[in-house]
Amino acid sequence: MSQTGHLPPHNHSPTLPFADLVKELFEPLKKGPEPTHFTHAPGVGRIVVAAKSTRVHTTEVLEQFFSKWRRDVGNDIYPAMRLICPQIDSERSVYGLKEQSIAKRLVKLLGISDNNPDAKSLVNWKNPGQTAASRMAGDFAGRCYEALKNRVETEGYGRMSISRVNELLDQLAASSREADQLPILDDFYLHMSALELQWLIRVILKQIRVGISEKTVLTKWHEDGMDLFNVNSDLRDVCRQLTDPDIRIGEDDQRLHIMHNFMPQLAPTANNSMTWDKIVGRLKLPVDNPTFWMEEKVDGERMLMHVQLHEGAYRFKFWSKRGKDYTYLYGESVDDGNSALTRHLGNSFRGVPNCILDGEMVGFDPKKGGMVTFGTLKTHAIHAQRNPHDEESPRPLYRVFDILLYNDKDLTATPLVKRHDLLERIIVDVPGHFEIHPHQICTSPSEIEPYLRQIIQSSAEGIMLKNPNSPYYLNSRPFHWIKIKPDYMKDYGETLDCVIIGGYYGTGRRGGMLSSFLCGLRASKREIDEGTAHPEKFYSFFKVGGGIKAEDYAELQRLLPEDKWQDWDPKRARQYIELAGGERYAERPDRWIRPSQSIVIEVKGSSVEDSTSFSVKKTLRFPRFKGIRTDKSWTDALDIDQWNEVRFQIKQDEDNRRQIQYEEKRKKAPKKKAKAEPHLPENDGAVIFEKSKLFEGMAFYIPSGSEDLDMQVKDIQNLVREHGGSIAQDPKRVGERSAIGVGDRQTVLVKSLARTQDVAYIISPKWLVDCVRQQYLVPYEDAHLYLAPDDMRARALENTDRYGDSYHRDLDYDEMGKLFARMKMDRMSDDNDNTAVGFDNNAFYDQLEAHGHELPRSRGYVFRRCRVYLAHVEGQEHPLTRARMEAWIRFGGGEVADDLDDGDVTHVVVVVSGGDGDGAYKVARDINKRVSKRKDLKRPYVVTEQWLEKCWDEETLVTEEAYKP
């Protein structure tokens, strides 16, 4: 029986082969629906088969597999579900096998030397290479398949059953020595195909990634699947209870149970540009009692604590919000000799039979009398385990802010104020170990700002607002709780969680790999519900490459392996991704990825600005990577509706920023790439050998040659065909926007085309030549436009500097000569102009980025938007250390501030000598106290010198959060 007393259902037949799971579920889900295609029907002829939506395809695949299981096996789906959703199978312990360990064991299993190319490819799986296998950087399972496919002896598919796979995986999880693991892996190797082994490795790594969540899988098995999992996080119990799709679960099964994990309630983050009134309005307070609570948001790990009185002694369980069991660390009883916490809780509960508490586990330093940064929590907990009598070192502190079950009664429907009253009655604080988290009762939004200033002074993460009359929503993010975080200098106030939808290859050290990424916003719920947008439709929003460290790239490659990416193909991508540009694909990525197979990243920017380069019509200025949101899926990321709400709320702030940008003369310049609508190919009979796909999918109407380029009509037409384009013979196609008009001579045909009402623009043949030279579609420049409306010409002018030098392509010899002549004339004019100023490096770099150019990593401009104040621990000033850091900052384009009260300071670097952590903490505390008295709520980042060193080493600004004193 399960923990809740449900008998396992009986299967009438043995489980299916593991190969069926691969063929009928994993592979179809990974490949997705077939695109629109033609087929032949008897008696009808050629017909068009429209592409299925991803949602329909996913539903069909899951329902077909589950129907087959019920028919051929029975109602106990648990054996298969453990392999379909291994990431939520808490019953099987971790294998202790990561990619590197599996690679070494496979090399031994295959009997190949360490110098064998396949062995090197497996061990160095994170690095791209030249072979088919090694090009799949970051896709470890794909590397394994390449090494195995020519070596496995199994022909076709193997016959190992799903039950046998589970049996061997249980043995593998119980084995810690390589000598015990190799025979188990050998059993798999002898009875599976290479494709099956590839998926088995993904199961072991708990990284299936076929674009669906456990919510989708569980709900397709049974309508109540996810609801039940939310309250017990027990995959076995969910499968045992929900066997008949026609029988719904009872009320008792939908409540919380002691010692059963569940997903807690989360809180959305308020935009810092919202007024306090608007933020409080989101709490939906009752009109007759508009009271709300404020409390400090501490920098720790969310933790659920289960407490149960058993045979006169308390038993404990600890789970993080992601479901990780931390009982081994914090303790399972008061007498647990290996406990970092529970040994202190012997007198903490007043006659409590059982309860479930919600709170935050933080690091507490008794010497400082305050909390330490989250990154050191585990270290301090392990120290507390090993040194039970040390009362002076930092240790874990559990801050309780909610109670969700008491005496077996589920309290989630009870208002927060009543839950908290109960908490106060039954909990006894143990200072520095176990405390009820304090809150402040408020009646006016005007009380928020003074409290936030107080929080800034104490270096806290932010504050939480709560509706005291609200229930508790499992695995949800309602606006009954709202996070507010202080804004930072030079950073856009809102941290955005967006999905990666495209990637761009880098140069130099990042050559051959995706070094920057296109992020997008999901289509609105209304569009999806009305069927006007695919459920996975995303709109391009911004590109980000700054702030990504080497270890971040490795993790991105692991989470987004090669087999998830596809070369850019507008016909396949347009169902999921919409770029800007109308007839051109603006900011077209080198590769794209389906949103459901991608990840969510956290990004900040200096501001928001208008843009025609992204389909959202807005973009982040100077976006900076902050981290990967492994706790979010693509469905949790920002969508158009949420973005419009944010945009409305920050309009005033955005206008102020834009005014500053105008005053500083930092103009934006969207980058656009050309495209045309798909067309039927036409040919005049000439034999053309195709050299590239540069103009693939584009049609051109070319009525005349070019005297400037010394090219006849056929020369231009052949150039187009050589690079994948086609020639339109009918000028009407230009007016219909299915072809682009080309010409730069005043011939009768060109004049006639220009006078046509529906023709918006005609490009010069020079654009075609420049694209071929660069081997990519360059944005239009003024010289590329024979005929164009004013707004299009204005945008084209922004793609060159004042001398005509292109931001997007190399110039030829003649163009360089004309450019130097213009510069010489301009310089002569400047000699007579007393107002002429020197070249502004930073403004030039900013302009390049604004024009869509990702700057290569370089120490020469890594700090260019930073104004840094160097703070020293008293008595530890070292002139040589200070000189070195000042040199780094100035070489990197930054500025060194002499005064902390300089309103433009973006970073305060606390310089510590000899590892004086206490001294650094005191300096940081004093700085935060001074900053909290400022009129505005912006504050500089306060970081250690290690942040400066990391930025210097990585040649990019890394996130500051990990470097707080």
N, C-alpha and C positions, 0 to 999 in steps of 0.2 A: 504493500500500500504506500501511497505517497504521503507527504507530510500533512496534507489536508484530508487524508483518509479515503482517497479515491482509488478503487481497484483498477489495474491496468486492463484496457480492452484486449480482446483476444483476436489475433489475426488467424484467418482460416488457412493461409498458405504461407510459404517462405517469402522472405523479402525479395524484391526485384534485384537484378544485377546492378552493381554500381555503374556499369556501362550505360544502362538505361537512364540513370540520373544525368550522366554526362551528355548523352545524345539527345534526350528529350526535354531537358530542363536547362542545364548550364549553357550548352553551346547555343541553343536558340535564343536564350535571353541575352547572351553576350553579343550575338550578331545583330539582334534587333529585327524589326520588320523589313521585308523586302521593299525597295523603292518602287515607285510606279514603273510598270513595264508592259510590254506588248506580248500577247500570246494568241494562239489560234484556237477557235472553238469550232467543232464539226458543224457544218451547215451554216455557219455564221461568218467565218473568216477571221480576220485580224481584229482583236479587241484590246482595249486598254484596261489593265488591271491596276486600280488605284492603290497607292500605298496605305497600309493600315497605320493607324496611330500607334505610338509606343504603348499607350495605356491598353488599347484593345489587344495588341500583340502579347503583352505581358499577361493579361487576364486569360487569354486563350491558352498560352503555354502552361501556366500554373493549373488552370482548371482541367486541362487534358491530363496532366501528370497526376493530379490528385484523384481524378475519376478512375484512371487506370489503377492507382494504388488501392482504392476502395474495392474495385472489381476483382483485381487479381491477387491482392494480399489481405486486405481487411481494414479495420478502422483505427488501428494503432499506427499513426504516422510518425511517432517519435523517432524511430530509427533513421528515417530519411530526413526528418527535420533537423536532427543533430548535424547533418552534413550540409544541409541547405543554409542553415543559420548558425554556423559554429561560434560566431561571436557572442551569442546569447546563451550558449550551452554552459551553464555554470556547474553542472554535475561532473563534467570531465575536467580534471585538473590540467594546468598548463603543461605543455610538452617540454618546456625548457629548450626548445629548438627554434632558433632564428635562422635567417637566410645563410649566414656564414657557417653555422654548425651543419645545416643540411647539405650545403655545398661540399664540405669536407667529407661527410659520410658518403655522399654520392660518388665522389672521386674514388674512394676506397671500394665502394660497391661495384663500380664499373671496372676497377682494376687498371686505371690509367695513371700515368705519371703526373707529377705536379707540373711538369713543363708542357704537357699536352695542351693544345689550344682550347679544347673544351674545358679542361680543368681550370685553366686561367680565366676563362670566360665565366665559369660558375663562381669561383672565389672572388673575382673582381666584378661582380654583377652590377655594381652601381656605376661602372664606367662604360661609356660608349666605345665601340671599336669598329673594325672593318668588316668582320664576318657577319653573316645573317643573324647569328645569335647575339653577338656582342653589340650590334646596333640597337638592340632592345634594352637600352640603358634603364635600369630601375625596375625592369620586369623580371624578377627572379624566376618565377614559374615558367615564363617563356624561355629563359635561358636553359632551364632544366629540360624542357621539351626538345630543344634543339640538340642537346647533348644525348638525349635518350632515344630519339626517333630512329636512329640507324643502329641501335644496339639492342633494344629489347627484343626478346625472342617470341613474344606473343603476337600472333598474326590476327589482324582484325581487332575486334574488341575482346577483352577478357570476360570471364564468367564469375569473378568473385562477387559474392552477394553483398548487399548493403549491411546485413547483420554481421558478416565476417569482417567487413571493413571496420565497423564499430568495435568489434571484439579486439582486433589488432591495434586500433587506435587507443583503446583503453590500456592495453599492455604497453604501448609506446609511452603514454602519459605517466605510467607507473614506473618507467625505467629511466634512470638518470645517467647510467654509464653507457658510453659508446659501444662497449662490447655487448651489452644487452639490447641496444637499439638496432644494431646492424642486421641481426637475423630477422627482425620484424620488417625492416625496410626491404630486405631481400625477398621476403614472402610477397610483398606488394609488387616488387620488380618482376618476379617470375610469373605473376598471374594477371598483370595489367598491361594495357597498351600504353604508348608514350603519352597519348592524349589523356587517358585516365589518370596517369601518374601526375601530369601537369595539374589537373584539378584536385587530386589528392593533396598535393603540396600546398595548394591554396587553402584547402580545408585545414591542414595542419597549422598554417600561418594565420588562420582565421581571417583570410582576406579574399573572400569569394568575388566580390565586386562585379556583379552583373547588372548594375543599374537599378536594383530594387532594394527596398528596406525590409526589415523584419515585419514592419507593420503591414506592408503589402502581402507578404507571404502568409502571415498568421490570419489576416482578414479573409484571404481567398480560401483558406482551409475551413474557417468558420467565422461567421459574422462577429462573434464576441471574442475572437482570438486576441486582439490587441488589448481590449478592455480588461480581460482577465490577466494578461501578462503585466499590465500596468500595476496591478495590485499585488502580484506575487513574484514576478520576475523568475518564474520557475517553468522552464520550457517543458519538462516532463509532465508537470501537473496540468499545464494548458492542454497538451496533447491527450492526456488521459481523460480529462473532463469533457473536452469538446470533440466528440466522436461523430455525432449525428448533426448535420447542418440544420436540421429542422427543429432541434431542441435547444432552446436558449438557456443561458445560465440563470440561476436563481439570485435573489437579492443578497443572500449570505455570501455567495461566491464573489460578489463584486465589492466586498469590503476588505479592509486591511486585516492581515493576520500577523501575529507576533512571530518573529524570526523568519519572516518571508520578505525578501527585498522588493522594492518597487521604485518607480521613477518619480522624483520629487517635483514640486512646482518650481518654476523658474521665473525670472523677472525681466521684462524688456528694459532697455536703456532709453532714458529721455534725451532728446536733442538739447544740447546746451544753449541753443538760441531761442528755445521756447521760453515764454514768460512763466513765472512761478504760478500764476493763475491758471494757465493752460495745462501745466503739468498736473496740478492738483485736480483740475477738471477731468483729467483722464482716469482718476481713481473712482469716479462715479459715486461720490459720497451722497448719502441721503440729505435732502434739502433741510429737514428738521434737525439734523445733527451732523454738520459738516466737519466733524473731528477726524484728524488723520494722525498717523504715527510717523515719527522720524527716528532713524537709528543709523549708527555708523556701519558702513559696509566694510568689513574687515578683509584683509588680504590673506585668505587661507584656502582650505579645501572644504567644499560642502560635504557634510557627513551626516548620515542617518544612524542613530544609535538605538538599538533594541535592548530592552532591559526586561528580564523575567526572573521572578522569584521561584526557585526550584529547590525543594527539600531544604528550605531554610536559608539558602544562599542565592545571591544574585548571579545570573548568567548574562553575558553581554554579546552583542554582535554589532559590527561596524561595516557600513557600506558607503562608498562614495556615490556621487550623483550619476556616475557612469556604471555603477553596479559592481565595482571592484571591492572584494572583501578585504578589509584592513584589520580584522579581529586579531590576526597573528601579530600585529604591531602594537595595537592599543590595549589588547587584553580580552580574555573571555570570562574572567572572574576576578573577584577582589583578591583571591589568593594566588592569582596567576603570577608566578615568579618571573615571567618574561614580558610582563606588561609595562607599557610606557605610560599608561593612564589609569586603568581600572583599579590598581592597587590603592589608589587614593580615594576611592568612592564608597568605602564601606559604610559611611554614615550620611550619604547624599540623598537618600530617598525615604520619605515619611510614609511608611506603610503601603508602599506601591506593590501591587500584585504583578503587574506588567505594564509596560508603556513603550511607545515609539517616539523618540525625540528627533527633531530636525535642528541642525545647527551648523556651525563652521569650526573646523579644527584649525587652529592657528599656532604659530610659534610664539612663545612668551619668554621674555628675558627678565628674570627677577632683579638683576642688577640695574637695568634701565627702567624697570617698572612699566615696560611697554612691549608691543608686539614686534616681531621681526618679519622679514620678507618671506613670502610663501615658498620661494625656492629653497630655503634652508629647513623647512618643516620636517622632512623625512630624516635628515641628518640629525636633527635635535631629538626626534622620536627614538631613533636607534641608540643614541647616546643615553637617553633616559632608560631604555631597556637594560642596557649593560651597566649602568651606574645608578641603581635604585635609590641610593642615599645621597646623591648629589643634588642639593637644593639651590645651588647658586648658578648653575649653567642653564641656558635656554632649554625649554621643554615644551611638549604639546599642551595646549589649553583648549578645552571644548567649550565654546560659547553657544548655549542653547537659546533658540528664539521661538520654538514652536513645539507643540505636542500633538500627535496625530492619532494616537490610540492610548486608551487607559482602561485597565481592567477588561480587556477584550472588546471594548466598545470603540468602533470607528468614529473619530471626531472630525473627519474631513468636511462634513456638512455643517459643523458647528462654527459660528462666527469666531474670528480670530480673537476678539476681546475676551470671550469666554474660555477659549483654549488657553490663553495666556494667564487668566485668573487661576485656572487649575494648575498651571505650571508653577506659579508662585506658591501655591499651597503645598505641593508635594516635593519640591526640589530644595535641597540645602546646598548653598554655594560652598565650594572648596577653593578659596582664592588662589589664583595662579594655576589651577588644574581644571576646574569644572564650575562654570558660572552662568547665570542667566544673563543673556545679552540685554543691556539697558536700552530703553527707547524713551523718546520725548513725545508727549501728547501736545498736539498743535490744533489751533482753530483758525489760523490765518496763513495764507501763502507767504506773507511778509516774514514769517519766522524761519523760512528756509535759508535765506542768504546768510544771516548771522551764524547759523549752525554750520553751513558749508564752510564759512571762513574759519571757524573753529576746527573743522576737520582738516582743512588745508594746513593749518598750523601744526597739527599732529602727524602730518605725512600719511594720513589714511587714504584708502583707495577711493572713497566716495561716501554717499549716503543712500539709504533706502527709504522710500515713502510707502506706507501701507494703509490700506483701508481696513480699519478694525472690525468692520461688520462683514468682511468677506469670508467665504468658505475657502477650502484648500483644494486646488485642482491638480490632480496627479498628471505628471508628464505633460504639462501645459505651461504657457507663458502669458497669462492674462494680465491686464493692466490694473489688477488689484494691488500689485506690488510694482514699484517703479524704481530703477536705479538712476542715480544722478552722479556723474563723475566730474571733477574739476577740469576746466579747459586748460590747455597748455599753450605757451607762447608759440606762434608761428604754425600751429597745427589746427586743422579744421576740427571744430568741436565735436563732430560726430564720428565715431568709429563705425565703419561700414563693413558688414559681412556679405561678401559677394562671391559668386560662383565663377571659377575659371572656365572659360569657353574657348580659348585659343592660346597659341604659343608662338613665340618668335625666336628664331635662332640667334645666338649671340656671336660675338667676334672675340678674337684674342684668346684669353684663358677660357672663355665660355663658348668658344667656337665648337660647332658640331652638336650643341645641346640647346634646349630651349632655355633662354636666360631671362626672358620677360614674358608677361602673360596678359591676355585680354580678358577682362572681367565684364560680366553682364548682369542685368536685372531681369527677373522673371516676369513674364506677361501677367497682367492683372487677373484676378479671380473672375471678373466679369467677362473678359475676353475668352478665358478658358471655358467657363460655363456656357457661354453663348456659342462656342464652337468656332469662333473667329481666330483663335490661336491654339496651337498645339500645347498640350500640358507641359511640354519641355521647352517651350519657346522662350528665348532670352534675347534681350536687346543690348547691343554693345554699349559700354559705359566708360571704361578707362583702361589704360595699359599701365602695368606696374612691373618694375624690375629693381628699383632701389630698395635697400634695406634687407635684401635676401642674402643671408650668410651661406658659407659653404655647407654647413650642416643642414641648413634649410633646403638647399638644392637637393641634397641626398634624400631628405625626407619627402620632398615633392616628387622625386623620381620613384621612390618606393610606393607612394600613394597613387601616383599617376603613371603606371608602367607603359611601355611602348605600345602594347597591343590595344590600349584605350585611345590612342591618337590616330588621326587620319590626316593625310595630306589635304590641303584646302581644295575643296570641290564644291562650287556654289550649288550645284544641282542636288547634292546630298546634304549639304549643311543648311540650306535655306529653311528647311522644316523646323530646325532647332535654333538657328542663330540669324538675327537680322542686323546687318551692318548699315551704316549711314551711306549717303551719297547718291541715292536715286539710281542713275545709270552707271555709277562707278561704285566699287566696293571700297569704302573708306576704311583705313586701318585693317586691311585684310591680313589675317594671321597666316603664318607659314603652315601651321597645322591647327586642327580643331578637334574638339572632344564633345561628345554628347553630355549635356548637363547632368543627366542621371548617373553618369559614370565618373563625374568629376567631384571636386571637393570645394569646401567653402574656406576662404581666407579672410583675414582681418586686415583692413587697409585704412590708413589715414592720409589726408592730403592737406595742403596749406589753405585751400579755399575751393569753392565751386565756381565754375564759370561756364558761359555759353559755349557750345561747340557744334559745328556741323560735321565733325569727324566721327561722331558717335551717335547711334540712332536714338539715344535717350535725349539728345539735344543739349545735354549738360555733360560735364566731365569734372573729375577731380584735378586740381592743379598740383603738380609735384606729389603724386601719390607715393606712399611709402609702405612697404610690407611690414606688418606687425606680427603676424603669426598665422598658424593653421588652426581652424576651428574643427577639431576632430569630434566635438560634441554636437555638431550640426550637419544635417544632410542638405542636399540641394533644394529640398522643399522648404527648409527653414530660412533660407537666405532672403535678402531684401528683394521685394518685387516692385513693380511700377507703382501700384497704389501706395505702398509704404513710402516709396521715394517721393511721390508727389506730395504726400503729407509732410515729409521732412523738408522738401523744397519750399513749401508754403510757409512753414514755421521759421525758416532761416532767411527769408527774403530780405529783411532789413539788414541783417548781418552780411548777406551776400552783396548787397548794394554798396555797403561801406567798404568791403574788401575790393570791389571792382573799382571804386573811386580811387582807392590807393594805387591800384594797378595802373589806372590811367595816368595818375600823377607821376608815377615812376616810369611811364612809357614802356611798359612790358606788354606788348601786344600779343595776342594769341594768333595762331595761324594753323587752321585745321589742315590735316594731311588727307588727301583723297586719292583714291586709285580708281582707274577707269574700268567700266564694264558696260555691256549692252545686254539687251534681252536675248535669250536663245533664238537661234535662227536655223533655217534649212540651208545646208552648204550649197554653194553655186560654183561653177567652174567654167572657164572659157576654153578649156581643152588643153591648156599648157601643162606640161609635166613638171611638177614642183616637188623637190625633196624637202620634207619638213625638217627643220632644224631645232624647233622648240615648240612649246605649247603656250607661248607668251600671250597671244591674242585669241586663245581658244575660247569659244562661246561668244565672239564678237564679230560683227559684220560692218563693213565700211563701204560707203558709196564714194567713188573717186572719179570725178568728172574731168580732172585736169592734172597735168604734171606740175613740177615745181622748178622755176628758173633758178631760185636761190640755191637749191640742192642739186641742180643739174640732173633731175630725174624725170623720165617720161611717165605717163599714166601706167604703162605695163610694169615699169620698174617698181613703182609704189605698190601696185597690186601683187606682184611677185614677192615683195618684202612681207606683205601681210600674210600671204599664203605660206611662205616659208616658216612663219612663226605661229601657225595654227589658226589664223583668222580666215574669214571668207569675204567674198566680194559681192555686194548687192548691186543689181543692175537697174533697179527701179528707184528713182529719187523719192517716191512717195514713202518709202520705208524710213527715210530720214525724218519726215514729219510724223510718222507713226512711232518713232522712237525705237524701232527694231534695227536700225543701222545708224552709223555715225557719218556725217558728211565730212569730207576731207578736201581741202583746196587752199591755195594761197595766191591764185592768179585771177585777174579780172576777165575770165573767159565768159562766153555767153551762158554756158551751163552753170558755172559757179554763181554768176549774177542772178540767174533764174532761181537757183536753189536758195540764195540769200533772201530773195523777195518773197519766198513762200511763207505764208503766215504761220504755219505750224512748225517751221524749222527754228529752233531756239538758238543753236550755235553751230559753227563749222570750225573744225580744228585744222591746223596746218600740218602738212606731212612731216614737219620737223619733229612733232611729238612722237610719231611712229619711229623715226630714226633714233631719237633719244632713248625711247623705251628699249629698242633693240640693243643699243650700246650698253645700257645699264642692266639689261635682262630682267627688268621688272617694270611694272606700269607706274611711271613717274607722275606726280601730281601736275596738273596744268599750270604753266607759267604764262605770262602775258604774251610772250613770243609764240606760244603754241596756239593762240586763239585768233582765227581769221575773223570770225563773227561771234559775238557773245553778249549777253545782257550785262548791265552794269554790275550787278551783284556778283555774277560769276567772274567778271574781269577783276573786280576788287579782291576777291579771294585768291585769284591767280597771282596778283601782284604781291601777296603776302608770302608766296613761295620762293621769292628771291629777295636779296638785300637791295639796298638803294642803288647799287651798281649793276644789278642784274645777275649777280652770282647766285646760283641755285642752291637751296638748302637740301635738295634731294638727289642730285646727280653730279657727275663730273663734267667739266667743260672741255670742249675740244680746243685745238690750238688756235683757230680763228676766233673763237669766243673769248679765250683768254686775252688775246691781243686787244679786242674791243673793250674788254673789261678794264685792262690796265690803262687804256686811253681815257676811259671815263673817270677812273680813279685819279689820274693825273690832273685832268681838268677840274675835278672836284677839290683836289688838294690845293690847286692854285687859287681856287675860290676861297678856301678856308684860310689861306695865308693872309687874305685881305679881310678876314672876318674875326674880330676879337672875341667873338662868343664861341668859336669852335672849341670843342672839348676832345680829350683823348679817348682812346678805345676802352670801353667798359667790358672787361672779361666776364664778370658775373651776369651782366645784362645780356651778353652774347650767348652764354650757356643757357640762360633762362629762355631766350628766344628760340634756341635750337630745340629745347624740350617742348616748348609751347607749339612748335611746328611739327611735333610728332617724332623727333629724332631722339632715340635713346642714347644717351652719352655712354661711351665705354667707361668701364671702371678706371678711375685714376685718382691718385692721391692729390693731384693738382687742383681738384675742385670738390673734394669730398665734404669739406666743411663750409661750402660757399654760402649757405643760408643760415649759418650759425654765428651767434655773437656769444662768446664764452667768457664767463667770469671764473677765475681760478681761485679756489678757497683752500687755505691750508690749516691743518691742525696746529694750534698754538704751540710755538716752540719747535716746530718741525719744518720750518721753511728751508728749502734746499734750492739755491739759485740755479744750479745746473739742471735739476729736474724741471723747474719752472721754465727755464730757457728752452729746453727741449720741447715741452708741450706747447709753448707759445709759437715755436718754429713750426711744429706740425699744423697748428690751427691756421697760421698765416699762409703757409705753403699750400694748404688745402682750400684757400679762398675764403677762410673765415675771418672773424674779427675778435680781438681780445679786449674785453671790457675792463676798465679800471675801477668801476663802481658797481656794486651789487644792485643799487637802486636805479641803475640805468634801465629805463623802461623797455629797452629793446633786447635785453639779455634773454637768450633762449635756453642756455644751459649753464648750470653751475657745476663745475668739476671739483670734487673734494679730493685734494691730493694728500695721500696717506703714505708715510714712510714707516717701514718696519712693521707693517700689518696692524697698525693701531686702529682696530675696528671701533672701539669705544669712542676714541677721539673723533673719528669720522661721523659716528652717529650723533654726537653732541653738536658738531659743526652743522650737520644737515638739519637738526632740530632747530637750532638758532636761526638758520636761513629761512626755514619754513615759517617760523614765527614772524620774521620781518616781512616776508612776502604776503602773509595773510592779512596784513594791515593795508595793503594796496587798495586803491579805489575800485579797480576792476578785479574780477575773479581769476584772471589768467595768471599762471605761475610758470616759472622756468622749470625745466627738468633738473633735478638734483641727482647727480650720478657720481660714481667713483671714477678714478683715473683709468680703470680697466675698460670703461666704455670708450674713452678716447683711443686707447691702444687697439681695441677691437675694430673700431672704425678705420683706423690707419692700416691695420693688417688686411681687412676685408675690402678696403677701398670703396666703402659705401657706408651711409649712416645706418647703423643697426638699431634695433629697438632699445629704448632706454630702460624698460621695466625690469630687466634682469640685472641691472647695475645700480640699484638703489643702495645707499650706505646702510 
